[in-house]
Amino acid sequence: MNTDFLHVTNAEYVSDYLLKLTFSTGEVRVFDFSAVFDKGILTKLQDVEYFKNYTLDGWTVDWNNEIGLAPEYLYEHSKPAA
């Protein structure tokens, strides 16, 4: 049994506001960030150049050390990659 916490191990820009995320489980899923960027600090993600400038912080996808969603949320609200 894997006792590690779920985390994002890789992220690839797909298009628009989609990222293909690889999770520590080995699963690859696609998350559409346009579904979440209408509130608070997440509105910064509407700027596609800002959106494309993400990094991985060892836990999740991160934008400038100010925006990061829990990997569990990203997993639960994403779709399996085709």
Secondary structure, DSSP 4 states (H G I P E B T S, - for coil): ---SPP-EEEEEEEETTEEEEEETTS-EEEEEGGGTTTSGGGGGGGSHHHHH--EE-SSSEEBTTTB---HHHHHHT-EE--
